[in-house]
């Protein structure tokens, strides 16, 4: 169906300043609650990211906001000390979620424009103002790159395409849907639930409803059956990171989607703004392993008996041979050629 929703989806703007603090929309309870977590310091932001208050590209916006808070905290520091305090805050933010390079790149861009660039010896007051400008610029550039990526992705989807998603592609999915709608293309969606945080059910499906669609929800274990039954004819996922040789690192379960898509002849498309120039291959990406206890519960309700142990690699790696195309802000590439998009 063609989406008829109006306005910008709520999750497109899930980090905001509120006076001297930052508020982050709590994606752990969305859409059942519209709860904002208030962060008064950069450390509060780091903890919120670690605790999954925000996910996907949300940590990017949280990070740029956290850097602004850190600069404000260093406002009365003498030259040199303010820059060092900002670097320390950046290192803390980078350590929160190591697999996705959004946080690292956001910190690096802000530091390059300020403390590690022309303002290394600036006063704390001057540095604070410059960080605010750099943070806003990075956010705006990310949104512009996502829009460009969305236009390229929409070009791969035929009118009437039935699209299988996995997890929550955030700005990439929103931009793709908006571009497809502008082109007059009718789309249908099948969303995996995405255990254990149910991002596909709570974030992807809810946002698609907000945009005027009526997606079909399946459990993670139903992907192969859904493709075998012809429920979808395109698989479309985001990537937390893509290496220069075309390996795709994304929410755990992505590899299973790719394997099923290959078995049933369904194109498997991956969305990422650009491959990571610091990751030549899969061995160069740290896969985050979260506390196994997280898989023993869903939305706060325990689903496993006492005495059961959990195992939770938060991401998996899909080899290039299973990837049909990688969509970037610069265009569409075969995985073996994606390094050209750097």
C-alpha positions in Angstrom: 0.0 0.0 0.0 1.1 3.6 -0.4 1.7 5.3 2.9 -0.5 8.2 3.6 0.9 9.3 7.0 1.8 13.0 7.4 4.5 14.7 9.3 7.9 13.5 10.6 7.9 10.2 12.6 8.5 10.7 16.3 11.7 8.6 16.3 13.3 10.9 13.7 13.9 13.4 16.5 14.5 11.4 19.6 17.2 13.6 21.3 16.5 17.1 22.4 18.0 19.8 24.6 15.9 20.9 27.6 17.6 23.9 29.2 20.9 22.7 30.6 20.2 19.0 30.1 19.6 16.6 27.2 16.5 14.5 27.0 16.5 11.1 25.1 13.3 9.4 24.1 13.4 6.0 25.8 13.2 3.4 23.0 13.0 0.6 25.5 9.3 1.5 26.2 8.3 3.2 22.9 5.6 3.2 21.5 3.7 2.2 24.6 5.1 5.2 26.5 6.6 8.5 25.3 9.1 8.7 28.1 12.1 11.0 28.0 15.3 10.2 30.0 16.9 13.4 31.3 20.7 13.5 31.1 22.3 16.4 33.1 25.9 15.4 32.2 27.9 13.7 29.5 28.3 10.7 31.8 24.5 10.5 32.0 24.4 10.3 28.2 27.0 7.6 28.2 25.0 5.5 30.7 21.8 6.0 28.7 23.5 4.7 25.5 24.9 1.7 27.4 21.5 0.9 28.9 19.8 0.9 25.4 17.7 4.0 26.1 18.5 4.8 22.5 19.6 2.6 19.6 20.5 2.6 15.9 21.3 6.1 14.9 20.0 7.5 18.1 23.4 7.1 19.8 24.9 9.4 17.2 22.5 12.3 18.2 23.0 11.4 21.8 26.7 11.5 21.4 26.8 14.9 19.7 24.5 16.2 22.5 26.8 14.6 25.1 29.8 16.3 23.7 28.0 19.6 24.0 27.3 18.9 27.7 30.9 17.9 28.2 32.1 21.2 26.7 29.7 23.1 28.9 31.0 21.2 31.9 34.5 22.4 31.0 33.4 26.0 30.4 35.4 27.3 33.3 38.5 25.2 32.7 41.7 27.0 31.6 43.0 26.6 28.0 44.3 23.1 27.4 42.5 21.6 30.3 39.1 22.2 28.7 40.3 20.4 25.6 41.6 17.5 27.6 38.3 17.1 29.4 36.4 17.1 26.1 38.7 14.4 24.8 38.1 12.3 27.9 34.3 12.7 27.5 34.6 11.6 23.9 36.6 8.5 24.8 33.9 7.6 27.4 31.2 7.9 24.8 33.0 5.8 22.2 33.4 3.0 24.8 29.7 2.7 25.3 28.8 0.7 22.1 31.9 -0.4 20.2 30.5 -2.1 17.1 28.7 0.8 15.4 31.1 3.5 14.3 28.6 6.4 14.4 29.7 7.3 17.9 33.4 7.2 17.1 32.9 9.2 13.9 30.8 11.8 15.7 33.3 12.3 18.5 36.2 12.4 16.0 34.4 15.0 13.8 33.7 17.3 16.7 37.2 17.0 18.2 38.8 17.6 14.8 36.9 20.9 14.5 37.6 22.0 18.0 39.9 20.5 20.7 42.2 18.6 18.3 42.1 21.3 15.7 42.2 25.0 15.8 40.9 25.3 19.4 43.3 23.1 21.2 44.4 26.0 23.4 41.1 27.9 23.5 39.3 28.9 26.7 36.6 26.7 28.0 34.0 29.3 27.1 35.2 29.5 23.5 35.4 25.8 23.2 31.9 25.3 24.4 30.4 27.5 21.7 32.5 25.9 19.0 31.4 22.4 20.1 27.7 23.4 19.8 28.3 24.5 16.3 30.3 21.4 15.3 27.7 19.1 16.9 24.8 20.8 15.0 26.7 20.6 11.8 27.4 16.9 12.2 23.8 16.1 12.9 22.6 18.1 9.9 25.2 16.4 7.7 24.1 12.9 8.9 20.5 13.7 8.0 21.4 15.0 4.6 23.5 11.8 3.9 20.6 9.6 5.0 18.3 11.4 2.6 20.7 10.8 -0.2 21.0 7.1 0.7 17.2 6.8 0.9 16.8 8.1 -2.7 19.3 5.5 -4.0 17.6 2.7 -2.0 14.1 3.7 -3.2 15.4 3.3 -6.8 16.0 -0.4 -6.1 12.4 -1.0 -5.0 9.8 -1.6 -7.7 6.3 -0.4 -7.4 4.4 -2.9 -5.2 7.5 -4.3 -3.6 7.0 -6.4 -0.5 9.9 -5.5 1.7 11.3 -7.6 4.6 13.0 -5.6 7.3 15.1 -6.7 10.3 15.6 -4.6 13.4 15.3 -0.9 13.1 17.0 1.0 10.3 16.1 4.4 11.7 16.9 7.4 9.5 17.8 5.1 6.6 14.4 3.5 6.5 12.5 6.7 7.0 14.4 8.3 4.1 13.9 5.3 1.9 10.1 5.2 2.5 9.8 9.0 2.0 11.7 8.7 -1.3 9.6 5.8 -2.5 6.5 7.7 -1.7 7.7 10.8 -3.6 8.3 8.5 -6.6 4.7 7.2 -6.3 5.7 3.7 -5.4 3.4 1.4 -3.4 5.2 -0.7 -0.8 4.3 -3.4 1.7 6.4 -4.4 4.7 7.1 -7.5 6.7 9.0 -6.8 10.0 10.9 -9.2 12.2 10.2 -8.6 15.9 14.0 -8.6 16.7 14.6 -10.1 20.1 15.3 -9.3 22.9 14.5 -5.6 22.7 11.8 -6.0 20.0 13.1 -3.0 17.9 11.4 -4.4 14.8 8.1 -4.7 16.5 8.2 -1.6 18.6 10.2 0.8 16.5 10.1 -0.3 12.8 6.5 -1.5 12.7 5.3 1.4 14.8 7.0 4.0 12.6 5.7 2.4 9.4 2.2 2.6 10.9 2.9 6.3 11.7 3.9 6.8 8.1 0.6 5.3 6.8 1.5 1.6 6.2 0.1 -1.6 7.7 3.2 -3.8 8.2 3.0 -7.5 8.9 5.0 -8.7 12.0 6.8 -12.0 12.2 9.0 -13.6 14.8 12.7 -13.8 14.1 12.4 -17.5 13.6 9.9 -17.1 10.8 12.1 -15.4 8.2 12.8 -18.5 6.1 9.2 -19.6 6.2 8.0 -16.2 5.2 10.3 -16.0 2.2 9.4 -19.6 1.3 5.8 -18.6 1.3 6.4 -15.6 -0.9 5.5 -13.1 1.8 8.3 -10.7 0.7 10.3 -10.3 -2.5 13.0 -7.9 -1.2 15.1 -8.0 2.1 16.2 -4.6 3.2 18.4 -4.0 6.3 20.6 -1.3 7.7 24.2 -1.9 8.8 25.9 -0.8 11.9 29.2 -1.1 10.0 30.3 -2.3 6.6 34.0 -3.2 6.0 36.0 -2.2 3.0 35.8 -5.7 1.7 32.0 -5.8 1.9 31.3 -7.6 5.2 28.1 -6.4 6.8 27.9 -6.1 10.6 24.4 -5.6 11.9 21.9 -6.6 14.5 22.2 -10.3 15.3 19.8 -12.3 13.1 20.9 -10.4 9.9 23.0 -13.3 8.8 20.0 -15.6 9.1 18.0 -13.2 6.9 20.8 -13.1 4.3 21.0 -16.9 4.2 17.3 -17.3 3.8 17.2 -14.7 1.1 19.9 -16.4 -0.9 18.1 -19.8 -0.6 14.8 -18.4 -1.9 16.3 -16.0 -4.5 15.3 -12.8 -2.8 17.6 -9.8 -3.2 19.4 -8.8 0.0 20.0 -5.0 0.1 22.1 -3.3 2.8 21.9 0.4 3.8 24.9 2.3 5.1 26.1 5.8 4.5 29.6 4.6 3.7 31.9 1.7 4.5 34.3 2.2 7.5 37.7 3.2 6.2 39.3 2.0 9.4 37.9 -1.6 9.0 39.5 -3.4 6.0 37.8 -6.7 7.0 35.6 -8.4 9.5 38.4 -9.0 11.9 38.7 -5.3 12.4 35.3 -4.9 13.9 34.7 -5.6 17.6 31.4 -7.4 18.0 29.7 -6.3 21.2 28.6 -9.1 23.5 25.9 -7.9 26.0 25.0 -9.5 29.3 23.3 -12.9 28.5 20.7 -12.2 31.1 19.1 -9.7 28.7 17.8 -12.5 26.5 16.0 -14.2 29.5 13.4 -11.4 29.6 11.2 -9.5 27.2 9.9 -6.0 28.1 10.7 -6.7 31.7 8.9 -10.0 31.9 11.1 -13.1 32.4 10.6 -15.8 29.7 13.1 -18.4 30.9 13.2 -20.6 34.0 15.5 -20.0 36.8 18.9 -21.7 36.2 18.9 -21.0 32.4 21.9 -19.1 31.1 21.7 -16.6 28.2 24.1 -15.8 25.4 23.8 -12.4 23.6 26.1 -11.4 20.8 24.4 -8.1 19.8 25.6 -8.2 16.2 26.6 -10.7 13.6 28.6 -10.6 10.4 27.2 -11.3 6.9 29.9 -12.2 4.3 29.9 -10.3 0.9 28.8 -13.4 -1.0 25.3 -13.2 0.6 24.9 -9.5 -0.2 23.2 -8.4 -3.4 23.9 -4.7 -3.2 25.1 -2.1 -0.6 23.4 1.2 -0.8 25.4 4.3 0.3 25.0 8.0 0.1 27.1 8.0 -3.1 25.1 5.2 -4.8 24.6 1.5 -5.1 27.5 -0.9 -5.1 28.3 -4.6 -5.3 29.9 -5.6 -2.0 33.3 -6.2 -3.6 33.3 -2.6 -4.9 31.9 -0.8 -1.8 35.3 0.6 -0.9 34.8 3.0 -3.8 32.2 4.7 -1.7 34.7 5.9 0.9 
